[in-house]
Amino acid sequence: MRCLAVCQTELVIRMLHEILLPSFEVEFLVESKPVARRLHEARLNVTAADPRRTDTYLRADLTPGTCVVVEDNGRRSLKKILEAIRDAGGTLVYVLGVGISHAREREHALKAQFPELNYLALSELFGGPLLTEFSRSLTRLRVQQYQRFFTDAERVLILLHNEPDPDALASGLALRNALRRTRQTAVIAALEGVTRPENVRMVNLLDLHVEQITPAQVAEYDRVAMVDVQPHYFGGAIDRVDLVIDHHPEQPGYTAVFKDIRPDYGSTSTIMTEHLRAVDANISERTATAMLYAIKSDTLFFNRQANRVDIEAFSYLYPLADAALIRKMEGAEITMERLEYVLRAKQHGRLVEQVFCAFLGALPREDFIPYVADFYLQLENVKWTIVAGVVHDSLVISVRNLGYSRNAGEFVRKYFADIGSAGGHRAMAKAVVPLRAFRDKFGNIQADGLTERILTMALDFLHEHQPAGRLVRA
């Protein structure tokens, strides 16, 4: 395809020459004869002529099928140039804004007179790729720094949160890959092991080994890294960490040699994908499968707390992963055990102003609580779910919402951060509070009253910015 580029700036001309060739047959039109001479000596196809004259384009054999690119650097003569191109029969016109501070206003003003033109701002065209490349360079530097720091360590601990989920498991595996370590020299561990059915299935199918350790054993390792979790989660039980990589909001009260906290990312596996790509690490099928499943799981397949970087990571990992194995890991999530707690929530829950709240009583495992919260968020007329239960003398509270109302993380921090661990994102959050601390603050509330108390907190929180709705009984 033929392209006629009407430019004034030598840098723009050379850039377009690099980009458009060989896909287009490019001819440059400039007003300055010295510039035309220099470019001609550099073997560019260039003509010096007045771009404001119609006959300039007639001599250039302009046709309706010729792609015309016109540089806009703010000069007043631009409209005369566009009029000359239109009068000569040009219809496929692109204006390239260079150094225009109000590009959208400029575009609207030009389109009012020339509705057929297309306006492209140079900053918009190249800003994204440049930022991506700069970000990748910074990530590369960060990874290389912590790689060097961990190099001389005999034993490395990669610590996950209790009851590790797919994102924690995959991120631990990816970090071991980034550190160029083996199972023997970098132990992936948690204070409490894997028990949730689909997570057990993932561990078995991918042959992952998660060692269960005590806080005292952490001191036996030369270097300690945490992924998908930060030290505050452990309530002071672990007082040293060298590297923290997490996608949850950053928490105060600890120091680490290296941190990479990105709360706008949908999963820690997305961060780890960027780390591995930045240093051109070889990502095995097993690691790619784990991270792909983790991104899919943590973002509810991009329905929760996901953005462009999560989609890019997913797209990059997809051809490297085993899709059939992911389908096996997903399996059937509904079990008789889970159904029992879903029904218990139905019996004892309350739905008020599109907020569903339920107290499940004592539970053998923590994972039932977020499962029930996710389950009831799917119901019609439900925009928030708050589900609580008692596990090992602690009240565990899971909060979910549709992501476009108030922040779930702010809710749990407001009421529970001073007496336990509390945090999360806009659409999902969690609090773990010792029962004794909860009673000291809120009183000795019995099981029947707990649902009402937490529901009242939620409604008070939402009413700070929203009008009350009507009462609906679950």
N, C-alpha and C positions, 0 to 999 in steps of 0.2 A: 504493500500500500504506500502511496506517495504522501509525504508530509512536508509542508512548508512551515518553517519556524521563523516567526518575525520577532527578533530579539535585539536588545541593546547591550546586554551585559555579557562579557566574554566568558565568565564563569558559568553562567546559565547555558550558554551555547555549548561549551565543552561537556557539561553535565548531560544535556539532552542528546548530544552526539553519542556519548557512552551508553545511554539508556536505550535510545530508539533504534540504533543499528544493532544487528542487521535485520530486525523485524520490519523496519520501515525504510523506504528510499527517501532520505532526508535532504532537503535543501534549505539553507539558512539565508535569510534576508536581513541585512543590517543597513543602518543609515551611515555609519562612520566608515569611510574608505580605509583609514589606517587599520581599524579592527579587521575589516574584510581582507586586507593584505596579509596580516599576521595569520589569520585563520586559513587563508588559501595556502600559505607556505606550510601550514601544519596538515595539509591535504584534506581540508574540509571543503565540502561543496557549498560555497558562499557567494552571494551577490550583494553588491552595494547599490542601494536605490532608496528613493523616498517612500517610506511605508504609508504615507498619507495620501498618495496618488492612486487613483483607480487603474491607470494604465500600467503601473508597476506590476500589478497582479495579472493583468491581461498578457503582458510580455512574459510573465512567469508561467503562462499556460494553466492558470487556476481553473479547476472544474468543480462542480458540486460534490464530486467524490474525493476531492483533495482534503486531507486533514490539515487544518491550519491551527498552529499553536502561536499565541501572541503573548509576549511577556508584558506583565503589568507591574511596573515599578513605581506607580503613582504619578506618572507624567500626564499632563493635561491633554496631550495629543492622542490619547488612547481612543477616544470616541471617533476622531477623524480616521484613524487607522481601521477601526471596525466598520465604519461607513464605507470606506474604499473597498474593503474585502467583500462586503455585502453587495455593493454596486457591481463588482466584478463577477458575481455569481457564486461566491463562497457560502456554503451552508453548514459545513461541519467545522465549527469554530470552538476552540478551547482557549480560554484566557488563563494564564498561569500567574497567580499573584506572588510577587517576590518582595518581601519586606513590607507588606501591607498590614498595618496594625489592626484595622477593622475590616477584615476580609468579608464577613457576611454582609455588612452594610454596603461595601463596595459592590458585591455581587448583586444585591437587590437593585442598586442604582443602575447598573449596567443592563440588567435583564429587563428593566422597565422600558428601555429603548431598543434592546436587542434580545428579545425573549428566546431566540433560538440558541444563544451561546451557552457554553458550559464553563463554569468558573471553578478553578482548582487552586487552592492555596498551597504554596510550596511547603510551608511548615506542617500542614496536615498530611501531605503526601509522604514526607520523609521523617516527620517527627516520631511517629510510631516505631518504624524500624530502627531509628537512631536510639530512641529510649530503650528499646528491647536489647540492642547490642551493648549499650552502656551498662544496662542492668546485668546482662550476662557477664560482662567483664568484671564488674564489682563482685558478682557471685563467685566467679572463678578465683579472684584474689582471696575472698573470704574462705573458700574451700581449701585452697592451697595453704593458707595460714594454719587452719586447724589440722590439716593433714601433717604438716611439719611438726606441730605441737604434739601430736599423738604418736609420731614415728618411733621415738625411743622408748615408749612404754611397753613393758613386757605383757601386762594384763590390762585390758580395757573392759569397762563395764558400760553397756548400753541399757539404760534403765527405762522401763515403760511404766505407765500407770497401772494400778490394780485392775484385774479383769481386762487385760489388753484387748482392744478392738482391732478390726482389720487395718485401720490407719496406723495405729501404734506398731503393730506387728510388721507391716510392710515398711514403715519408716525405719525401724530398727534394722531390718534386713538391708535396706538401701544404704544406711549409714555405714554398716559393716563393709559394704561394697566400696563406698567412697573412701573409707580408711584403708582399703586394700588388705583386709584382715580375714582370718578364717574363724570358724566356730570355736576353735581352741584359744585363739589370742584375743577375741572380742566376744564376750559373753552377752547375749541378749537375755535380760532378766526382769522380773517383777516381784514385788513383795507378796502379791496374791496372784495365783495362776489363772489359766484360761479355763473357763467352765461354760460359757454361753455356747449353745449347740453349734451355731454356724461358725463361731470362732474356733471351736474344737475341730470342726470339719476342715476349716482353712489350714490349721496347724498340721493336721494329719495328711491332707492332700499335697501340701507343699513341703512336707518334711521339715517343719520349723521346730526348733527346740528353744523353749522359753524356760530358763532356770528360775526356780523360786528361791529367793534369798531373804535375809533379814537385814534391817538397817545397820546392824553391827558389822556385817560382812562387806559393806560398801568400802570400808577402810582398807580392805585387802587388795584393792585395785589401784593401779598407778594413775589411771585417768578415768574420769566418769563423765558420761554423756547422757543427756535426757532427750527423748524425742516424744512429741505429742503430749508433753506434760512439762510443768515447771515446778521448782522445789516447794512452793507454798502448798502444793497438793498433799505433800506428805506430813504436813503439820509439824514441822521442826524435827522430824525423825532423821532427816538427811541434811547435813549442814555443809556439804561441799559438792560442787559440780564444776566441770571445766567447759562443757559445751551444752547449750540448750537450743534445740530446734523445735519450734512449735507454731501452730496457726491460731492458737487461742490468744485472747488479749493479754498483753504483758502484765505481769503481777510484780509488785514491788517487794523489797525485803530480802533480796539475795544478790550475790555477785557471781559472775561466771567469766572465765577468760574470753569465751566467744559466745555470742548470742545471735540467733537469726529468728526473730519473732515477726510473723506476718499475719496479723489478724484478719486482713481482707482476703486471705486465701481460704478456699473451701476445705482443704485438707493439708496435713503435714506432708503427705506423699507427693503433693504438687510441688512443695518446696524442695523435697529430696530429688524429684525428677529434674528440677532446674540445677541442683548441685551436681548431679551426675552428668548432665549434658554439658555444663560449663567446663568440666575438666575432661570431656570426651571419654568418660568411663564406659567400659563395655557392660551393658545391662543385659544380664542373662534372662532367659525366658521365665525362670522362676521368679526373679525379682520384678520383672515387668508385669507378670500376672498378679503378683501380690499388690503392687502399687495401683494397677488398673482397677482391681477389685476394691481397693481401699478408697480411691477417689469416687468410684461409683457408689459405694456404701455411705461414705461420710457426707456426700452432697445429695443423697437420695436421687441419684442419677440426674444431677444438676437442677433439682427442684428446691434445694435449700443451700443458702450461703455459698453460692458458686459464682465465679466470674470468668473472664476471658482466659486467664492463666490456667485455670483448672481444665477448661476445654482443650487448650493447647497441649497440656500435659497428657490428657486422655488420648488425644489424636496421635501424639508421638509414641505413646506406649502401646496403642492398640495392635499395630502390626507385629510387635515384638512379643506379645502375650499369647497365652493359650486360652482362647475364648471358651472352648469346651470345658476346660478345668474350672473356669469361673462359673459356668452354669452349674457344675457339680457343687461348688462351694456354696452357692446361693441356696440350693436345695429347697425344701419346704419349710418356711419359717414358722408356720402355725403348728404348735404341738399341743397335746392335751393339757400339759402343765401351764402353758401360756394362756390357753383358753380359760382355764380356771380363774386366773387373775383378771382377765378381761371381763368375765362374768361378775366377779367380785366388785370390780369398779362400777359395773352397771347397777348393781344392787345398792351400793353405798355412795355412789357419786352424785354430784349436783351440777346442773347446767344452768348458769345464770348469765344473761347478757353475753351469750356466745363464749363464755368461759366455762370449761368443764374441769371440775376438781374432784379428786378421789383420794381417800386414804386406804391403802391395801392391808394395813396391819403388819404383822411380822412376816418376813419372807426369808427363804433360805439363800437366795441369790439376789444381787443388786440388779441384774440385767432385766428382770421382769418389769421394773418400774419404768425405764425409758421405752420399753416395748409397748406397754399399755398407753403411755403418753402419745407415742407415734400412732398407735391404732386409733385412738379417739379423735386425733386431729383430722382424720379422713372423713369424719361424719359431717353431714350437712348441718349448717347452722353452728359449727364449732370453729372458732378462730384462735382460741388459746386452750391448751391443756396443761394442768398442773397435777401431777400424780406423785404421791408420797408413800413411803413404806419404811419399816424399821428393819435394818440389817446390822447385826452385831452391835447392838446398843447405840446405833446412830440412826438419826432420821435422814433418809435420802430423798431428795425432792428433784424431780425432773420436770422441766418446763419446755413447752413447745408452742410455737405460734406460726402463723402463715408468713411472717417476715416483713409485712408492710405496716405493722402497727408499732406499739412501743417495744423497747428492747428487753428481751427476756433476761439477758445478762444483768442489766441494770436492776431488774426486779429482785433477783436472788441476792445481789450484792447489797441492795438497800436494807433487806430484812435479816440476812443471815451472815454477811461477811464478818461481823463483829463477834460471832459466836462459833464459827466453823469455816469450812472451805466453801466458797461460792464464786461462780463466774460463768462466763459463756458468751455467746454471740447474740445478735438480734433475734434470731429465730429459734435458738435452742440454748438451754442453760441447765446448770446442775448445782445443787447445794448438798453438802454432807455436814450434818450438825450432830454433835453428841447429844443424846437425849437429855442428859442432866443440864447441859447449857441451854437447850431449848426450853426446858421447864423453868429454869431460873429466870429467863427473859419473858416468857409468855404465860407462865403459870402451869399448874399440873392439869393439863387438858386431857380428858379421856378420849378414847378412840372415836366415839361418836361425834365429839366436838371438834376434832382436829380438821376434818374436811371443811367445816364452817369457818374455822379460824383462818386457814390458809386462803379460802375463797374470799373472805373479807379483805385480807391483805391485797389480793390480786385486784379486786374491784376498786379498792382505795387507790392503788397504784395507777390503774387505767383511768380512773375518774379525774386524776390530776390534769388530763388533757382531753378526755372524751366525755361526752354526755352519757348518762345512764340509759340503758335499754330496758327491755321488758324481761320479766322473770319467766324462765322455762324450767320445768322439772324434768330431770333425767329419768 
